[in-house]
C-alpha cells in the first residue's frame, strides 16, 4: 500500500498524454525519421499506454470507479 508521500509522488498519465505520444510517433513516421527515432517514439507511446492501463486497474481496484480523464 502506498504511503502519503509515495502517493503524492505518483505520475498520473492522462488521455492527453497518450494522444500526444501517439501524435509524436505518427509524425516521426510521416517525416521519415530514422528507424531508431520512430522506434523510440513508438516505445514511449507503448509504455505510456501500458502504464495508464496499470494505473486505471489500480484505481479501479482501490475505489471501484474510474477517473474521468482515463480509460
C-alpha positions as CSV (number, residue, x, y, z in Angstrom):
1,X,0.0,0.0,0.0
2,X,1.3,3.5,-0.8
3,X,2.2,5.9,1.9
4,X,1.0,9.5,1.6
5,X,4.5,10.6,0.4
6,X,4.6,7.9,-2.3
7,X,1.1,8.6,-3.5
8,X,1.9,12.3,-3.9
9,X,5.0,11.5,-6.0
10,X,2.9,9.3,-8.4
11,X,2.8,10.4,-12.0
12,X,-0.7,10.4,-13.5
13,X,-0.9,9.5,-17.2
14,X,-3.9,11.1,-18.9
15,X,-5.6,10.5,-22.2
16,X,-3.9,13.8,-23.4
17,X,-0.5,12.3,-22.6
18,X,-1.4,9.2,-24.7
19,X,-2.7,11.3,-27.6
20,X,0.5,13.5,-27.6
21,X,2.8,10.4,-27.6
22,X,0.8,8.8,-30.4
23,X,0.9,12.1,-32.4
24,X,4.7,12.2,-31.9
25,X,5.1,8.7,-33.2
26,X,2.9,9.2,-36.2
27,X,4.7,12.5,-37.1
28,X,8.1,10.7,-36.8
29,X,6.8,8.1,-39.3
30,X,5.3,10.8,-41.6
31,X,8.5,12.8,-41.6
32,X,10.5,9.7,-42.5
33,X,12.7,10.0,-39.4
34,X,15.4,7.4,-38.8
35,X,14.1,4.0,-37.8
36,X,15.6,4.4,-34.4
37,X,13.7,7.6,-33.7
38,X,10.5,6.1,-34.9
39,X,11.0,3.0,-32.8
40,X,11.8,5.2,-29.8
41,X,8.7,7.3,-30.3
42,X,6.6,4.1,-30.6
43,X,8.2,2.7,-27.4
44,X,7.3,5.8,-25.5
45,X,3.7,5.6,-26.7
46,X,3.5,1.9,-25.9
47,X,5.0,2.4,-22.4
48,X,2.6,5.2,-21.6
49,X,-0.4,3.1,-22.8
50,X,0.8,0.2,-20.6
51,X,1.4,2.4,-17.6
52,X,-2.0,4.1,-17.9
53,X,-3.7,0.7,-18.1
54,X,-2.0,-0.3,-14.9
55,X,-2.9,3.0,-13.3
56,X,-6.5,2.5,-14.3
57,X,-6.6,-1.0,-12.9
58,X,-5.0,0.1,-9.7
59,X,-7.5,3.0,-9.3
60,X,-10.5,0.7,-10.1
61,X,-9.3,-1.9,-7.6
62,X,-8.9,0.7,-4.9
63,X,-12.0,2.7,-5.5
64,X,-14.4,0.8,-7.8
65,X,-14.5,3.8,-10.1
66,X,-12.5,5.3,-13.0
67,X,-11.2,8.8,-13.2
68,X,-12.9,10.9,-15.9
69,X,-9.6,11.6,-17.8
70,X,-8.6,7.9,-18.1
71,X,-9.8,4.9,-19.9
